[in-house]
């Protein structure tokens, strides 16, 4: 498969029924947004919420962050019947995110339990697939796509279903989960395929590869591909292939000033990194602009803080304008 133009500097389980596209409810007119985020929304159990759950999944966190940054965003979002009524969708649209909803007979449900040894995740529901056919025709002109599955709903067909000149980001986590209702979420080995080859930017965490993974260089099979491996408060490792060589960079974490739930921080990191990469194209030489990684680390930190204090968009502005001494 030929490399995407984006990489060379051009412009940027068990399936029962097929999902049914339904009418979009948009914050903007149905034209091509600059950024398109694809994935199924999960219902994450939350005893503090009157519904008993809150809307989650990479598509939710990623599109919200892009909307908070004031960017042109479309979200192709798979929703089961309960998730389709979530007030969080109104929140996305209030940020200007255009939502194209795909009705799922089955949507993912998770119980995220925080323990002294880290997060334990219980699966209570799988997801029907999302296929490239659900993508609105107008959105094929979008400049960047973020494929961010939560429960294996995005298949390899997406590698051929996106425009060749688009910048493509991929979140590996949702492709590496083994889901059995009522049981702890398991892990499957990472096996490179067409999606790995198509992705210009990709992200995974150290926890995502517990079941095994190939040498990282096998995930970067063409020049221009970039990969970030995150490790929470320890920061991340950035790896990039240029002229057949591999370049490594350490990305320090930005310490959250208020402790909180880190669910969605990785999705936020990936979305901010993709956005900055597209917006900074052509402004630097020698590979990845370090500003894109710095913004990603900051936004991930703000996601943790924003669960208990001000809205994230206000925090982004204040932290960029006046970083605290502890972050300098």
C-alpha positions in Angstrom: 0.0 0.0 0.0 1.4 3.4 -0.9 2.2 5.9 1.8 -0.4 8.6 2.4 0.3 12.1 1.2 0.0 13.3 4.7 3.2 11.3 5.6 5.1 13.0 2.8 4.1 16.6 3.6 1.1 17.0 1.4 -2.2 18.5 2.6 -3.1 17.4 4.8 -16.2 -10.4 17.9 -19.3 -11.4 17.9 -21.6 -9.6 15.5 -25.3 -9.9 15.4 -26.6 -7.2 13.1 -25.3 -4.4 11.0 -25.6 -0.9 12.6 -28.1 1.5 11.1 -27.0 5.0 10.1 -29.4 7.6 11.5 -29.8 11.3 10.9 -27.1 13.5 12.1 -27.7 16.2 14.7 -25.2 18.9 14.1 -23.7 21.9 15.8 -22.7 23.1 12.3 -23.9 22.4 8.7 -23.1 19.1 7.2 -20.0 20.1 5.4 -16.5 18.6 5.6 -15.0 19.3 9.0 -11.3 19.6 9.3 -11.2 16.7 11.9 -13.3 13.6 12.0 -13.3 11.3 15.0 -14.6 7.7 14.6 -15.7 5.3 17.3 -18.4 3.8 19.5 -19.4 5.6 22.7 -19.3 3.5 25.8 -21.5 3.6 28.8 -19.1 3.7 31.8 -20.8 2.7 35.0 -20.9 5.6 37.6 -22.9 5.3 40.8 -22.7 9.1 41.3 -24.6 9.7 38.1 -28.5 9.5 38.3 -28.4 7.2 35.2 -25.9 4.9 36.8 -23.4 5.6 34.0 -21.7 8.3 32.1 -20.8 8.5 28.4 -17.3 7.5 27.6 -15.1 6.0 24.9 -12.3 7.5 22.9 -14.7 9.2 20.4 -16.3 11.1 23.2 -13.2 12.3 24.9 -11.3 13.1 21.7 -14.1 15.0 19.9 -14.8 17.0 23.1 -11.2 18.1 23.4 -11.1 19.1 19.7 -14.3 21.1 20.2 -12.9 22.8 23.3 -9.9 23.9 21.3 -12.3 25.6 18.8 -11.6 23.4 15.9 -13.9 22.2 13.1 -14.9 18.7 14.2 -17.2 15.9 13.1 -17.8 12.8 15.2 -19.0 9.6 13.6 -20.3 8.0 16.8 -21.8 4.6 17.4 -24.6 4.6 20.1 -26.8 2.0 21.6 -30.4 3.1 22.5 -29.5 4.3 26.0 -26.4 6.1 24.9 -28.2 7.9 22.2 -30.2 9.9 24.9 -27.0 11.0 26.7 -26.8 14.7 27.6 -23.1 14.5 26.9 -24.0 14.5 23.2 -25.7 17.9 23.6 -22.5 19.1 25.3 -20.5 18.0 22.2 -22.9 19.9 19.9 -22.7 23.0 22.1 -19.0 23.0 21.4 -19.7 23.0 17.7 -19.0 19.3 17.1 -21.1 17.9 14.3 -22.4 14.5 15.4 -23.2 11.8 12.9 -24.9 9.1 14.9 -24.9 5.4 14.0 -27.5 3.3 15.9 -26.1 0.2 17.5 -28.2 -2.8 18.7 -25.3 -3.4 21.1 -23.0 -0.8 22.5 -20.0 -1.2 24.9 -20.5 -1.0 28.7 -17.7 -0.9 31.1 -17.2 -0.8 34.9 -13.9 1.0 35.6 -12.8 0.1 39.1 -9.9 2.0 40.6 -7.7 0.0 42.9 -4.3 0.6 44.6 -2.8 -1.5 41.8 -4.4 0.5 39.0 -7.6 0.3 37.0 -9.5 -2.9 36.7 -12.1 -2.9 33.9 -15.1 -5.2 33.8 -16.9 -5.6 30.5 -20.8 -5.6 30.5 -21.4 -5.2 26.8 -19.8 -5.6 23.4 -20.2 -3.4 20.4 -21.5 -3.8 16.9 -19.1 -2.6 14.2 -18.7 0.7 12.6 -17.9 0.5 8.9 -16.6 3.1 6.4 -20.0 3.1 4.7 -21.4 5.1 7.6 -19.1 8.0 6.9 -21.0 10.9 5.3 -20.0 11.5 1.7 -19.1 15.2 2.5 -16.6 14.1 5.2 -14.4 12.4 2.7 -12.9 15.9 2.1 -11.8 16.2 5.7 -8.1 16.8 6.4 -7.6 14.5 9.4 -9.2 11.4 10.8 -8.9 9.9 14.3 -9.9 6.3 14.5 -10.4 5.7 18.2 -12.1 2.4 18.9 -13.1 1.4 22.4 -14.3 -2.2 21.8 -13.0 -3.4 18.5 -15.7 -1.7 16.5 -13.3 -0.4 13.9 -12.0 -3.0 11.4 -9.1 -3.1 8.9 -11.5 -2.0 6.1 -11.0 1.6 7.4 -7.4 1.5 6.1 -8.9 1.7 2.5 -11.9 3.7 3.4 -10.2 7.0 4.1 -9.0 9.6 1.6 -5.3 9.1 0.6 -4.3 12.7 1.3 -5.7 12.8 4.9 -3.7 12.7 8.1 -4.8 9.6 10.1 -4.4 9.0 13.8 -5.1 5.6 15.4 -5.7 4.7 19.0 -4.7 1.0 19.5 -6.2 0.4 22.9 -9.7 -0.5 21.7 -8.3 -2.9 19.2 -6.5 -4.9 21.8 -9.3 -5.7 24.3 -10.9 -9.1 24.7 -14.5 -8.6 26.0 -16.5 -11.2 27.7 -19.6 -9.8 29.5 -19.3 -9.9 33.2 -15.6 -10.6 33.2 -12.4 -8.6 33.5 -11.3 -7.1 30.2 -8.5 -9.2 28.7 -5.8 -8.3 26.2 -5.0 -9.6 22.8 -1.5 -9.4 21.2 -0.9 -6.4 18.9 -0.5 -7.7 15.3 0.4 -5.1 12.6 -2.1 -4.9 9.8 -3.5 -2.5 7.2 -4.6 0.0 9.9 -1.1 0.1 11.4 0.3 0.8 7.9 -2.2 3.5 7.2 -1.9 5.4 10.5 0.4 8.4 10.3 0.2 8.9 14.1 -0.6 6.1 16.6 -0.8 5.8 20.3 -0.9 3.0 22.9 0.0 2.6 26.6 2.4 0.3 28.3 -0.7 -1.6 29.7 -2.1 -2.1 26.2 0.7 -4.5 25.2 0.4 -6.9 28.2 -0.5 -9.7 25.8 2.5 -9.1 23.6 3.5 -6.9 20.8 6.1 -6.9 18.0 9.2 -4.7 18.1 8.0 -1.1 17.9 9.9 -0.6 14.6 7.5 -3.0 13.0 4.6 -0.6 13.8 6.5 2.1 11.8 6.8 0.5 8.4 7.1 3.6 6.3 8.8 7.0 6.6 6.7 9.7 8.3 4.9 7.3 10.7 5.0 8.3 14.4 4.1 6.3 17.5 3.7 7.4 21.2 3.8 4.9 24.0 2.3 6.5 27.2 3.0 5.5 30.8 0.8 7.8 32.8 2.6 10.1 35.2 6.0 8.8 34.0 5.4 10.5 30.6 5.7 8.9 27.2 8.1 7.8 24.5 7.8 9.2 21.0 9.2 7.2 18.1 9.3 8.4 14.5 10.6 6.9 11.3 12.5 9.3 8.9 14.6 8.3 6.0 14.5 4.7 7.1 15.9 5.6 10.6 14.1 5.6 13.9 14.2 8.6 16.2 13.2 8.5 19.9 12.1 11.3 22.1 11.0 11.4 25.8 7.8 13.3 26.4 7.5 14.4 30.0 4.1 14.3 31.7 2.5 17.5 32.9 1.6 16.9 36.5 -2.1 17.5 37.2 -2.5 20.1 40.0 -5.7 18.4 41.1 -5.9 14.6 41.4 -8.7 12.9 39.6 -9.9 10.1 37.3 -7.5 9.7 34.4 -10.0 7.8 32.2 -9.8 9.4 28.8 -6.4 11.0 29.3 -4.8 8.9 26.6 -7.6 9.7 24.1 -7.2 13.4 24.9 -3.4 13.2 24.4 -3.9 11.6 21.0 -6.5 14.1 19.8 -4.4 17.1 20.8 -1.3 15.6 19.2 -3.2 15.0 15.9 -4.7 18.5 15.9 -1.3 20.2 16.6 0.4 18.0 14.0 -2.0 19.1 11.3 -2.0 22.7 12.3 1.8 22.9 12.6 2.5 21.2 9.3 5.0 23.2 7.3 6.2 25.3 10.2 9.1 23.2 11.3 11.7 20.9 9.8 13.3 17.7 11.0 10.2 15.7 11.8 7.8 16.1 14.7 7.3 19.6 16.1 7.9 19.2 19.8 5.1 21.7 20.4 2.6 19.2 19.3 3.7 16.7 22.0 3.9 19.5 24.7 0.3 20.5 23.9 -0.8 16.8 24.0 0.7 16.3 27.4 -0.8 19.5 28.8 -4.3 18.6 27.5 -4.1 15.1 29.0 -3.3 16.7 32.4 -6.2 19.2 32.0 -8.6 16.3 31.4 -7.7 14.9 34.8 -8.1 18.3 36.5 -11.3 19.3 34.7 -13.4 16.6 36.4 -13.2 18.6 39.6 -12.6 22.2 38.6 -13.1 24.7 35.7 -14.1 23.7 32.2 -11.1 22.4 30.2 -11.2 25.1 27.6 -10.6 27.8 30.2 -7.9 25.7 31.8 -6.1 25.3 28.5 -6.0 29.1 28.0 -4.9 29.9 31.5 -2.2 27.2 31.6 -0.8 28.3 28.2 -0.8 32.0 29.1 0.5 31.6 32.7 2.0 28.2 33.5 2.6 27.6 37.3 6.2 27.6 38.5 6.0 23.8 39.1 5.4 23.2 35.4 8.3 25.4 34.0 
